[in-house]
C-alpha cells in the first residue's frame, strides 16, 4: 500500500483530510507525501500538502517559493510551492539550470482575490496543479476546488469555474476560468516532446530575496541552507537574475520587456517548443534581435499576422505582429493561444513602450531596404500585368 494512502486513512480517522480548516494537534499532523506511481489521488487533501488547506498554509516539508517575473494568468493569484522526497536534493548545474530529483513536485494554486486591491477581503481558489518529476519527464494533474474551498477534486478533463473580482480601478469584473486538460497543458509546457515546468528550472527566475521568518534572504541561498539545493555558487551574485517586469529598479526597459516575453511566450517560442516552426525565439538569453522578432517576416499569412509585415517594427508597435497578438483576445490571433482570455493591460503597455523606444539595428536595416525594393519591383510588375490588354 502506498504511503499517501496510509496518510489519507489516518487523516480521515481523526477528521482531517481537508474536511476542516483547523490546525491539527501539534506534532500529530500527517506528513506531506506525493506518490503518483499508481495514479494520482482523487483529492488534493490526500497528499497533506497544507496544514490549513483553505488558507494554503503549507505543511512541514512543503516550501512556498517565488519567481522574479511571473507569467500573466488573467489577473489570477498564483501560489507556488515545492515538495521533495526525503533525502533528495536539487542540483544546481553549471549552465544555471536546476535538476530536480525523481518525485519532486511543483505545486501551483490558482485563485482570484475578491478585491485585487485588498487581499484581506479573501480569495476564491480555482485549481491546484501538481507537476511531478518522473523518470523520463514531468507529469501534471489538475484539481478543481469545491465552493467551500475545503478540498479540490481531480479533474483530468479540465473544467470551467466562474470567478468575479473588484479590479484595480474599482470596477467589478467576471469571467469563466477554463481549467485546462492534459493535452491543452502540453501546448505550452511541451519542449522537445517532453512536458516541463515553466519557471523553477532556471536559477535566474528564482534568484531573488524573499522573507524567511521576517528576515530577508536570498531564495537560492535559503534552499541551500535547508539542504534542498547543492552546487549553488559561493557568491550568489554571480548567478543570473531575471528582472521584475514592472520594477524599473531591477532592470532596463529592454531587460524587463524581454523577461516578460520569456515567461509568457518562450515556452512555445524556443527551439523544440510547439511554435518553433515560426522561427521566433523569445527566450531571455536570445540576443539576436532578428531571432526575437525585429524585422522578422512571418512565415505564414492569415489574420494571425493582422497584415503586419514584421514581428517587431522598431518604433511602431501597432504595426508589430507581436504587439498585435498580445493586444487581442481573438482565439485565432491572441498570443499565448491558451492560458489567456483577457488582455494584460499593464504588460501590454510595457511592450508598447519597449517597441516605441527601440532603435532599429543598423545591420538589419540593409535587409529591410532590400526587402522594400523587391516588394516595390513586384508590385510594379503586378500593376503592369493588370494594365496589359487581354488578347
Order of alpha helices (4+ residues) and beta strands (2+ residues): alpha-beta-beta-beta-beta-beta-beta-beta-beta-beta-beta-beta-beta-alpha-beta-beta-alpha-beta-beta-alpha-beta-alpha-alpha-alpha-alpha
